[in-house]
């Protein structure tokens, strides 16, 4: 399927890839996103990657939409020649269960297994970060095992603590900031996914991978102190 370039209002372009959600399609989105960022096109103000498309916000006083499309198509045609950074795996230390994950036992009971097995299954996979959104830095992750899939709460919680790790259906994710939510909470990370005083603001980037690492309460408290002092370095590895 050919890549489609569409006007999305007076100041935006939408670039659509194939009409499916898959790691293969999302890799195309990531590569073009990074290539556009690298080329610093005149007039481009923001590039927003999603599951299978890119939204380009631009300044029409600096570049015409038709001119911008030509430049974007040129970049797309040269992607294989460009040096695109390899994908990273970002480790997210997570304390499972107890007051940090009040729904862990429900998830275990629903799937007829022990809480320990839920933790083992949840922390052994690598999750593709398809996109960020909903709240600042919220990662939409793919790849959770259906063995621990669990329905959302019937009545969402009004307030969920930042860093809470949840499950909804076959999805898992992390609440970057305090917010309402209806996902089953199984743990919490002391890592800040969104920090307006940090550059870049977001810890995670779409197209990379995330892996949860189980920690105990002592480790959680230690990391939390280091995070508050800006002394904690998140572990990352290249694929």
Secondary structure, 3 states (H helix, E strand, C coil): CCCEEEECCCCEEEEECCCCCCHHHHHHHHHHHHHHHHHCCCCEEEEEECCCEEEEEECCCCCCHHHHHHHHHHHHHCHHHCCCCCCEEEEEEEEECHHHCCCHHHHHHHCCCCHHHHHHHHHHCCEEEEEECCCCCCEEEECCCHHHCECCCCCCEEEECCCEEEEEECEEEECCCCEEECCEEEEECCCCCECCCCCCCECCCCCCEEEEEECCHHHHHHHHHHHHCCCCCCCEEEC
